[in-house]
Amino acid sequence: MSKICQITGKKAMVGNNVSHSKRRTKRTFDVNLFTKKFYWVEQDMWISLKLSAAGLRTINKLGLDAAIKKAAEKGFLYA
């Protein structure tokens, strides 16, 4: 499974490490991801999601069912 948030669709960005002498080398800015289990009341089951911190705040704001439906519409949620 890749480093992508299943709710917001956030993924790693590419940028530069810049040294004191302004020499640039490529690097990735990874997303603040963690795995969290939720009890989905509507389906009466436990699910495990790979979330970013922003995805967790989205679930807290909208609720689990609404956040999952919204992510599925946008194509972020995968089995």
Order of alpha helices (4+ residues) and beta strands (2+ residues): beta-beta-beta-beta-alpha-alpha
